[in-house]
Amino acid sequence: MLCEIHSFGAMASNNKYSSNSQQFSTGFINFMKGNYNESPELPLSPEKVTPHRNSKIMNEYMDLKENQNQFWVKNIDKKYKLSSIIGQGSYGIVRKAQNILNQDIVAIKEILYLNRTEGFPITALREVRILQKLRHENIVRLIEVCYNEAKKENNYRSTFYLILEFCEYDLARLLNYKYVQFDLSEIKELIRQLLNGLYYMHTNKILHRDLKTSNILVTKEGILKIADFGLSRSFSIPTIDKPNKYTNRVVTLWYRAPELLLGERNYGPAIDMWGAGCIMAEFWTRYPIMRGSSEAHQLKCISFIRGKITPEVWPKVVNYDLYKNMELPENYEFAETVKFLTIETLCLRLKPFNNYLQEWKHIMHRISNVHGCDLLEKLLYLDPEKRCDANTALDHDFFWTDPMPTNLSKTMSKILTFNFECSIIQHVYKNRPIVK
């Protein structure tokens, strides 16, 4: 989860604010567990945070307070034995661990405070709330939340841990590992599971807002899990009188939908479906297909792959102020639309633009499936209103023609988990841009 962290209250660690910080920790824990009669009293920030802003943040989550007690456990050391680091980001670190009581292997995500005056990250709070609500085979399961009490020894700051089900692999590293080769039936199954998880999320009015291969986990049994809900949020159906006004500074740049790049704030599930299309394409290219270095450059990459962004293919694009100033790539000829008639067409278009892609003959001869290309095109429609939703995608001929989706357990059993855990801290894509 590479994103900007917002504070939930002021957590100053010096002596002047230690009593307030301790008060906040106790109040916050009670709030999250549902043990409260009213909103906990929050300390004032030395500079910026006001009670009004804090109350707005807390009220956003009041409707999800039921059934909290089962998730909260005090003193992590008494229940879990921590081992190797398996992930790292701006939120903190993720460790592999073992439940001392039943020997189950879990993943423990430690919530990191960025500095002495930062509070509990709102992204982590949002992730906890949403994962408590979502229960599905293709969404990573939140087992419980542990915390260490605020004491003098830790500057009166509680440390919080999200206990998640353990998944052996993430899709980014699987695709980066040249010895892992999925056949078409296995690719179909992974994409089907991804869409199945998205269908469940969107049906429950949740947007992920940061789909990318590194946030897609896979178990050794071949079960795909959508993970990292730090940028996710609930959404409502907009009306003319009340359009949504969400932030458009979401989704890692290479997977960001064109409407977000053009400043759209009234968006919905279509932004996740664009990310799903980008992920689907990587099964053939083994690397992100649109690698912009800035928002303007990303729009150029999209235009190169999907064709000119024009009112003919996207009527409402003229409503964006940024569209009027958008510069299209030079020295390339475009069709008004680009059809993914074959995977070879996609690869040939990518080759001169992304010279980092290698082994072209190997990539091109692996898969040429007309139904897969048609689904990919529908997921990557420029116009979000025409973009395929998860329910429609699951009914696509791609999943209902030979070869049919197949179980991945046999293939996954051949992959050495050791190779992945030893290289976990190394970034698969060192230059992958963060969400700014």
C-alpha positions, 0 to 999 in steps of 0.5 A, a space after each residue: 500500500 504505497 499511499 499518503 497516510 492521513 492521521 487519526 488524531 494527534 499522537 505526540 510522544 513528548 512529555 507535554 502530550 504524553 497524557 493526551 496520547 495515552 488518553 487517545 490510545 485508550 479511547 481509540 481502542 474502546 471505539 474500535 471494539 465498540 466499548 463506548 457510549 459516545 465518541 472518545 475524547 481526542 487530544 488536540 494536535 499541537 498545530 493542525 488537527 481540530 476536534 471537528 475534523 476528528 469527529 467527522 473522521 470517526 462518524 464516517 465509520 460509526 455504521 460499521 461498529 457492530 460485532 467488533 469484540 471478536 476481532 480485538 486481542 491485547 498483547 500480541 506476544 502472548 499469542 503469536 510468534 513473529 518470524 521473517 519479514 514478508 512485506 514492507 511499505 509506507 504503512 509499516 511491515 508485514 511479518 510471517 508469524 505462527 499462532 502459539 495456540 493452534 500453530 496456524 501460520 498467519 501474516 501480521 501487518 504492523 501499523 507504523 506511525 510515521 513521526 512523533 506527531 502522527 496519529 493512527 493512519 486513517 488508511 489502516 482504520 479504513 482497511 480494518 473496517 472494510 475487511 471486517 465487513 467483507 467475507 469471501 474466498 477471493 478476499 484476504 481474511 482479517 482474523 483479528 486485530 492485536 495491540 500493545 497498550 500505551 505505556 511509558 516504555 513506548 512513549 504512550 503509543 499503542 502499536 496495532 497489528 492486523 492479523 491476516 490469513 497467510 498467502 504464500 505468493 503475490 501475483 507480481 512476483 509470480 509473473 516476474 519469476 520466469 520458471 512459473 508458466 501458467 497455461 491458458 486454463 490456469 490463467 482463466 481460473 486466476 482471472 475468474 477468481 479476481 473478477 469473482 472477488 471484485 463482483 462481491 466487493 462491488 455488490 457490497 458497495 466497496 471500491 478497492 482503488 488500488 488494484 495491481 499485481 502486488 496486491 493480488 495474493 495467491 495461496 499454495 492451493 491456487 486460491 487468489 485473494 485480493 489484498 491491501 484495502 488501505 485505499 478502499 472505501 464504500 461508495 454510493 450510486 450518484 445522482 444528478 443532485 448529489 454526485 460523488 466527490 471522491 479523491 482522484 489521487 488513488 490507484 498506483 499510476 500504472 493501473 490508474 483509469 483514464 478518468 482518474 487521470 483527467 480529474 474525475 471525482 464522481 467515479 465507481 466500480 469502473 476504476 477497479 475494472 480498468 485495473 483488472 484489465 491491466 492485470 489481465 494483460 500482464 499474464 501475457 506480457 509478464 510486466 505492466 503494459 502502461 508504465 507512465 512516469 507522470 500523469 500526463 505521460 500515463 495518458 500518453 501510454 494509454 493513448 498509445 495502447 488504446 487509441 486516441 482519446 476523443 469524443 467519438 469514443 468517449 463522449 463525456 471526455 469533453 467535460 474534463 478541463 484537463 482533456 482540453 490541455 492534454 497532449 497526445 504522443 507524437 510520431 505515432 499513427 493512431 486508429 480511432 480505436 484499437 482492437 486487441 484482435 490478437 495477443 500478437 497485436 498487443 505485443 507488437 504495439 508494446 514492443 517499440 514503446 516499451 523496449 524493456 519487454 523481452 522474449 517476444 517470440 516466447 510471449 507471442 506464441 504462448 496464447 492467441 485467444 480471440 475471446 481473451 482479447 475481446 474481454 481484455 478490450 472490454 475491460 480497458 474501454 476508455 469510456 468508463 460507462 462502456 467498460 465491462 463490469 465484473 458480473 458481465 465479465 464473469 459471463 464472458 465466453 472467455 470463461 465458457 469455452 475450451 480450455 475451461 478454467 482449471 484448478 491450480 493446486 498442481 502447478 502451485 505445488 511445484 513452486 518453491 516458496 523458499 525462493 519467494 520468501 528469500 527475495 520478499 524485500 526486493 522490489 519486483 518493480 524498483 521504479 514503480 511509482 507511488 500514489 502521490 
